[in-house]
């Protein structure tokens, strides 16, 4: 008889001890009593009544979730593969357990559909050049949708935008054409500035005939310095008239 009572007491003590739980600083326990939510406990040492209560552990640390590559059709009908990474954390453990089944999987599926939806509204140039704007748009939509689940989406980052070989070659040709266009524009602007300077120089020389003659002689000196051969050129008498007018006999 004593053995039966001893075993019964040991069984009761063991059953009571099974209700002891230890929650880390970053964990919370959502407790249900007879199927009804009765509170969130932790961190530290807590007790859950066996057979009456159940507890679900929830991690409050930031979760880094990798969004697998998604086939996205851009607004200009270009198919690309895009993957991203989402940072989120649970801010209300009770909602994360009571409002959604497997909040991690739900957030992952929502991130994939939102990624395709948002990126499909932009053309290819926008996908490549406006990632910061796209990241904020996706983060805002995800955060609003997961708010009812007690989840806070803090950051979304697009990692890769993969293009097929045809599009890569097309973009390379477009970039080359853009560089050639810029080169021609810069060259044309240089020609325009040079023409303006030459016009100013011609106007200045027209006001000073002696300066034009000196410039002409300086050009001849430069040519003779660069070329060792003999150069024969006609010398307009008009160039010498300013120098000779003082030495010519004057009419009396």
C-alpha positions, 0 to 999 in steps of 0.5 A: 500500500505504501508503495502505491501511495509513494509512486502516486506522490512521485507521479504528482510531483513529477507532473507539477515539475513539468510545468516549470519553464525558463524563458530567455531575455529575448523570449516571451510565452503566450499562455492559453488556459483551457484554450483561452488566451490568459496572458503573455509571460516572461522572461525568466522562470514561469510556471504553466499548469500541466493539463490545464495550460499550454504555452507557445514560445515567441522570439523577439529578436530581429529575423533575417528572412531571405526572399527567394528569386521571383520572376518579375515582369516590369512595366515595359514587359521585361522579365527579370529575376529579383530576390531580396532580404527582409528584416522583421521582428515580433512586437506583440507575441499574442497577436503573432500566435493568435492572429496567424498560423506560422507567422514566419511563413505568412510573412515570407509569402506576403513578401514574395507577392508584394515584391512582384506587385511593386516591382511590376509597376516600374520599368527596367530602368527604375528597377536598376536605378531606384532601389532605395525608393522600391525598398521603402515602398515594399517595406511600407506595404509589408509593415502595414499588412503585418501590423495585425499580426504583431510584426514590425518590418524594419527593412527591405533590401533588394539584393539582385536583379538578374537579366538574361543575356539578350537584355544585358547586351541591349543595355550595353549597347544603350550605354555605349550610345549614351556615352557617344551622345555625351561625347558629341555634345561635349565636342559640339559645346567645345566647338561653340566656345572656340567659335565664340572666342575666335569671333571675339579675337577677330573683332579685337584684331579688326580694331587694331590693324597692327595687332593683325600684322604682328600676329601674321608675322608671329605665325610665320615665325612659328612655321619657320621654327617647325619646318626646316624647308624654305617657304615662299608666300606672297606678302600683301603690301597692305601689311607693310603700309603702316610701317612704310607710310612714314618713310614714303615721300609726301606730296608737296 
